[in-house]
Each structure stands twice: as structure tokens, then as C-alpha cells.
Amino acid sequence: MATPYVTDESGKYIAATQRPDGTWRKPRRVKDGYVPQEEVPVYENKYVKFFKSKPDLPPGMNPEDAAAARQQQQVAGRAGERESEATALSKTAKRNLKRKEKRKQGQAGGEVEVLAKELEKVAVDWSEQRQPSSAAAPSEPSTTFASAEKTKKMKNLRKKLRQVEELQQKLDSGDLQNPSKDQLDKLGRAQALREELRQLEEDS
């Protein structure tokens, strides 16, 4: 809304105006050349003016051709969006198919496992029928295990005895002047190791 100016013999002034609450503003005298705030043009630098004055189309281009090119771009953009949606749908569809195949394989695998377990039961039952009195069979692995353990223990005892004998030779020859507490303990255990080894050899 333009500012209501009044001019008389005394000069130019802004007429009295009513406020929203009903009260009145006093008339204001203004000097010649005064431009109210709302009528002052917005400052624009040279760059803004240049870009505003710049034409939208390249020089010499027909506006109709430009409009047709814009329409083609819009149509192509919509088609591209549809294609991307279609590819996205196809990807999700492929993923769903893969999941279904995995489920089917899992079910088939579960059935195979159940059948294998059933076959094992049948095989066990058949072997039990063929060999009803196989009481000595389970003891065989335990005896082989015990003999292996005994052999291992005998090997360790021989090794310890060898170490003790070497230590004794060093002491006798004078190579070892001050034996440590551990070395003395080893020498003291020599007789017990020999006894244990003899007993194991007798048992085997």
C-alpha cells in the first residue's frame, strides 16, 4: 500500500493514519525528495544485475525448441525413474527367490538328516542282532589305551633316569662342584624311579 502523501501551502506531509487498535497517528511533515522505506528499491550489485539481465536461452536459440528440449528431458527423467524402480523391484524379487530356494534346501537338508539318523538306528539294531554277546568288544579300545599310557610312562621314566645318571657322572668326574637343590632332589629320586620302572616292566 502506497504512503498517503498530502501537499498543501506549507509543504508535503504524510497524512494521519489509523492504527489497528483504532487510535490515530499524527500527520508527519517530510522534506522534498523523501522516499519512504517501503518504496526504496533494494540494492543490487553489478553481478546480481548481470545475472538477472542474462537471457535464459543461448543466443539465437528458438524458445519453442528450448521448450521441446525441456519436455524431452522431463520424459526421459520419468522413464529413468521407472527403470530404476523396475530394477529395484527385480533385485528384491531376486533376493526373495534366493531366500525361498535356501528355505527349500534347508527343509530338504533337514529331511536328509532325519533319514540318515533313522538309517543309523537301523544299522545299529542290525549289528546288535548280528552280535548279541559282544561284551569283550568294548574293553579292547580301553586296553589298547592303557597299554599306550603305560608305554608313555615307561619312556618318561627312562628319560628321567638318563638325566639322573648324567648328573651323577658329572658329580663323580668333578665337572659339577656345587649342585643345586633341584639337582640333589633328582639324585635322591633315582632309586624310586628305578623301582617304578621295574614294576611297570613286570606288569607289561
C-alpha positions as CSV (number, residue, x, y, z in Angstrom):
1,M,0.0,0.0,0.0
2,A,1.4,3.4,-1.1
3,T,2.0,6.0,1.6
4,P,-0.7,8.6,1.5
5,Y,1.0,12.0,0.9
6,V,-0.7,15.3,1.2
7,T,0.7,18.5,-0.2
8,D,-0.5,22.0,0.7
9,E,0.9,25.5,1.0
10,S,3.1,24.6,4.0
11,G,4.7,21.7,2.0
12,K,4.5,17.9,1.8
13,Y,3.5,15.6,4.7
14,I,2.2,12.1,5.4
15,A,-1.5,12.2,6.3
16,A,-2.8,10.9,9.6
17,T,-3.4,7.1,9.6
18,Q,-5.4,4.9,11.9
19,R,-3.7,2.1,13.8
20,P,-5.2,-1.4,14.1
21,D,-6.3,-0.7,17.7
22,G,-8.3,2.3,16.5
23,T,-6.0,5.1,17.6
24,W,-4.7,7.7,15.1
25,R,-1.1,8.6,14.0
26,K,-0.3,12.3,13.8
27,P,0.5,13.6,10.3
28,R,4.3,13.9,9.6
29,R,6.0,16.5,7.6
30,V,8.6,15.3,5.1
31,K,11.2,17.1,3.1
32,D,11.3,17.3,-0.7
33,G,12.9,14.2,-2.2
34,Y,11.9,12.0,0.8
35,V,11.3,8.3,-0.2
36,P,9.6,6.1,2.4
37,Q,11.3,2.9,3.4
38,E,8.9,0.5,1.6
39,E,9.4,2.4,-1.6
40,V,13.2,2.4,-1.5
41,P,14.5,0.0,-4.2
42,V,16.6,-3.0,-3.0
43,Y,20.3,-2.6,-3.6
44,E,21.7,-5.0,-6.2
45,N,25.4,-5.2,-7.0
46,K,26.7,-5.5,-10.6
47,Y,26.9,-9.3,-10.5
48,V,23.3,-9.7,-9.5
49,K,22.2,-7.2,-12.2
50,F,24.3,-9.1,-14.8
51,F,22.8,-12.5,-13.9
52,K,19.3,-11.0,-13.9
53,S,19.8,-9.4,-17.3
54,K,21.3,-12.6,-18.7
55,P,18.9,-14.4,-21.0
56,D,17.7,-17.9,-20.1
57,L,18.4,-19.3,-23.5
58,P,21.7,-19.3,-25.5
59,P,21.9,-16.6,-28.1
60,G,20.0,-17.4,-31.3
61,M,18.0,-20.3,-29.9
62,N,14.3,-20.5,-30.6
63,P,12.2,-20.5,-27.4
64,E,9.9,-23.2,-28.9
65,D,12.9,-25.5,-29.5
66,A,14.0,-24.9,-25.9
67,A,10.6,-25.8,-24.6
68,A,10.5,-29.1,-26.7
69,A,14.0,-30.0,-25.3
70,R,12.8,-29.4,-21.7
71,Q,9.8,-31.7,-22.3
72,Q,12.1,-34.4,-23.7
73,Q,14.4,-34.2,-20.7
74,Q,11.4,-34.5,-18.3
75,V,10.0,-37.5,-20.2
76,A,13.5,-39.1,-20.2
77,G,13.8,-38.4,-16.4
78,R,10.5,-40.1,-15.7
79,A,11.4,-43.1,-17.8
80,G,14.8,-43.4,-15.9
81,E,12.9,-43.3,-12.6
82,R,10.6,-46.0,-13.8
83,E,13.5,-48.2,-14.9
84,S,15.3,-47.7,-11.6
85,E,12.1,-48.7,-9.8
86,A,11.8,-51.8,-12.0
87,T,15.4,-52.8,-11.4
88,A,14.9,-52.2,-7.7
89,L,11.8,-54.4,-7.8
90,S,13.6,-57.1,-9.7
91,K,16.5,-57.0,-7.2
92,T,14.2,-57.5,-4.3
93,A,12.3,-60.2,-6.3
94,K,15.6,-62.0,-6.9
95,R,16.5,-61.7,-3.2
96,N,13.2,-63.2,-2.3
97,L,13.6,-66.1,-4.7
98,K,17.1,-66.8,-3.3
99,R,15.6,-66.9,0.2
100,K,12.9,-69.3,-0.9
101,E,15.4,-71.6,-2.5
102,K,17.5,-71.6,0.7
103,R,14.5,-72.4,2.7
104,K,13.7,-75.3,0.4
105,Q,17.3,-76.6,0.6
106,G,17.2,-76.3,4.4
107,Q,14.0,-78.3,4.5
108,A,15.4,-80.9,2.1
109,G,18.6,-81.0,4.2
110,G,16.6,-81.5,7.4
111,E,14.7,-84.4,5.8
112,V,18.1,-85.9,4.7
113,E,19.4,-85.6,8.2
114,V,16.3,-87.3,9.7
115,L,16.6,-90.1,7.2
116,A,20.4,-90.5,8.0
117,K,19.6,-90.8,11.7
118,E,16.9,-93.4,11.0
119,L,19.4,-95.4,8.9
120,E,22.0,-95.2,11.7
121,K,19.4,-96.6,14.2
122,V,18.6,-99.4,11.7
123,A,22.3,-100.2,11.2
124,V,22.9,-100.2,15.0
125,D,19.9,-102.5,15.6
126,W,21.1,-104.8,12.8
127,S,24.6,-105.0,14.3
128,E,23.2,-105.8,17.7
129,Q,21.2,-108.6,16.2
130,R,24.2,-110.0,14.4
131,Q,26.5,-109.7,17.6
132,P,24.3,-110.2,20.7
133,S,27.1,-111.3,23.0
134,S,29.9,-108.7,22.3
135,A,30.8,-108.0,25.9
136,A,34.6,-108.2,25.3
137,A,34.5,-105.9,22.3
138,P,34.1,-102.5,24.2
139,S,37.1,-103.4,26.5
140,E,39.5,-103.7,23.6
141,P,39.9,-99.9,23.0
142,S,40.4,-99.3,26.7
143,T,43.1,-102.0,27.0
144,T,45.0,-100.5,24.0
145,F,44.7,-97.1,25.5
146,A,46.0,-98.3,28.9
147,S,49.0,-100.1,27.2
148,A,49.7,-96.9,25.3
149,E,49.7,-94.9,28.5
150,K,52.0,-97.4,30.2
151,T,54.5,-97.3,27.3
152,K,54.5,-93.5,27.5
153,K,55.1,-93.5,31.3
154,M,58.0,-96.0,30.9
155,K,59.5,-93.8,28.2
156,N,59.3,-90.8,30.6
157,L,60.8,-92.7,33.5
158,R,63.8,-93.9,31.3
159,K,64.4,-90.3,30.2
160,K,64.4,-89.1,33.8
161,L,66.8,-91.9,34.8
162,R,69.2,-91.0,32.0
163,Q,69.2,-87.4,33.2
164,V,70.0,-88.6,36.8
165,E,72.8,-90.8,35.5
166,E,74.3,-87.9,33.5
167,L,74.1,-85.7,36.6
168,Q,75.8,-88.5,38.7
169,Q,78.6,-88.8,36.2
170,K,79.2,-85.1,36.3
171,L,79.4,-85.2,40.1
172,D,81.8,-88.2,40.0
173,S,84.1,-86.6,37.4
174,G,84.2,-83.3,39.3
175,D,82.6,-81.2,36.5
176,L,79.8,-80.2,38.9
177,Q,81.3,-78.8,42.1
178,N,78.2,-77.2,43.8
179,P,74.9,-79.0,42.8
180,S,71.7,-77.1,43.3
181,K,68.8,-78.2,45.5
182,D,66.8,-79.4,42.4
183,Q,69.8,-81.4,41.2
184,L,70.2,-83.1,44.6
185,D,66.4,-83.9,44.7
186,K,66.8,-85.5,41.3
187,L,69.7,-87.6,42.5
188,G,67.7,-88.6,45.6
189,R,64.8,-89.8,43.4
190,A,66.9,-92.1,41.3
191,Q,66.1,-95.3,43.3
192,A,62.3,-94.6,43.4
193,L,62.3,-94.1,39.6
194,R,64.2,-97.4,39.1
195,E,61.6,-99.2,41.2
196,E,58.7,-97.7,39.4
197,L,60.2,-98.6,36.0
198,R,60.9,-102.2,37.1
199,Q,57.3,-102.6,38.3
200,L,55.9,-101.3,35.0
201,E,58.1,-103.6,33.0
202,E,57.0,-106.6,35.2
203,D,53.3,-105.7,34.6
204,S,53.7,-105.4,30.9
